[in-house]
Amino acid sequence: MIRVASTAVRPDHGAMRDIDDLFAALARSEFRSRFRLGPKEAAYLQEKTLPVILDHCRRFIVERLAPAEPRSDGKQTPMRGHPVFIAQHATATCCRKCLQKWHFIPRGRPMSQEEVRYVTDVIERWLAVG
């Protein structure tokens, strides 16, 4: 079982990035804005429904991102195969380096429950709009 810290701490402000600000910045990124669900991922999302996909999302985040030093960090998120994987690349929630750069979630310590919720909310918004 992976332990998740209980509080979010941003060294300079103590908060994660505002989601509206994040999505405005993502829209300006040529790399991030090119991601779209493929036909297979879109069909999977429709078949399984958003609540089920978000359950998968939470599990992926806790297992692959939440540890202080995730296994294969920077390479742990495939580029296709599941709607959450596409959303993670589109929203820069694919690795701890991107989480630090784009979301102000520091590397080197476990993610808090609040941070896991925040990342899930970011991915949910992208899936609902995208």
N, C-alpha and C positions, 0 to 999 in steps of 0.2 A: 504494500500500500504506500502511495506517495503522500507525504505530508505537505499540506498547504498552509502557509503562514496566515495569521489571523488579521493582519492589518496591511493596508497599502501605504507605502512610504516613498515619496519622491524626494530625494535629498534637497532639492532647491525649493520645491513648492508643496510637497506632500500630496499631490493629486495627479491623476492621470489626465490625459488630454481630453478636452471637450470634444464630444463626438461630432458635432456640427463642424467644428474647426477641422477635425481630422478628415471628414469626407470632402471638405473643400480642398484640402491639401492633396488628398488622393486623386481628386479629379484633375489636378494640375500635373500629376506625375504621368508621363507617357507610358512608363513601364506598368504601373499599377492600374491605370485606367484601361488597359487593353484586355484585361481578363474578363471572360464571359463564361457562363456555364455552357458546356458542350451538350449536344442532344442527349447523350447517355446520362450525364449528371442532372440535367433538367428533368428528364423522365423519372429518374430515381427520386429526386426531390418531390415531384408530384405524386409518385406512387407511395412513398413512405410518409409524406406530410412533414411540414416544418417542425412540429413538436418532436417527432422522432429524430429528425436530422439534428435538432438542437441537443438532444440527449447524446447523440454521437459526438457532437461538437464539444460538449463539456468533458466527455471522456477523453477525447483527443487532447484537449488543452491540459487536463490534469496529468495525463500520462506522458505527453510529449513536450510540453512547454513549461509547466509549473515547477518542475524541479530546479534547484539553484544552478545545476550544471546538467542540462538535458543531454541524453545520449545522442551523438551525431548532430549536435546543434548546428544549424545552418543547412542541414541536409535531411532533417527529419520529416519534412512535409512534401509529399509527392506533388507533382504539377498537375495531375489529373487522377480520375478514378473515384472521386467522391465530391459532392457539392461543397463540403466544408474545406477540402484542400484548395479548391479554386478560390473560394472566399478568403481563405487565409492569405494567399498570395496577393489577391486584390486589395486586401485591407492591411497588409504588412503585419499580420499576426502569425507569420510562418516560423519565426525563430526568435530567440531572445535578443539578438542584435537588432532586428527590426522592431521588436517590442520596445526596446530602449530608445531607438532613434525616433520612431513615429508616435509612440504612445507614452513615453516617459516612464516606462516600467523598468527599473534597474535590473541589470544582469547580476549574477553571482549570489542570489538569495532566492529562496522559494517564492513563488507568486502567492499573494494573499487570496482569500476567498473573494474579496471585493474585486481584485484584478481578474480573476477567472470569470466572474460575472460580467465585468466590463468587456472582456474579449468576446465572450459569448454574445453580448448585446451588439457589439460592432459587427460580428459575423451575421447575426440575425438580421440586422438592418440591411446589410449588403444583399443577403439572400432574398429578402422581401422586396427590395427595389430592383435588383438585378435580374 
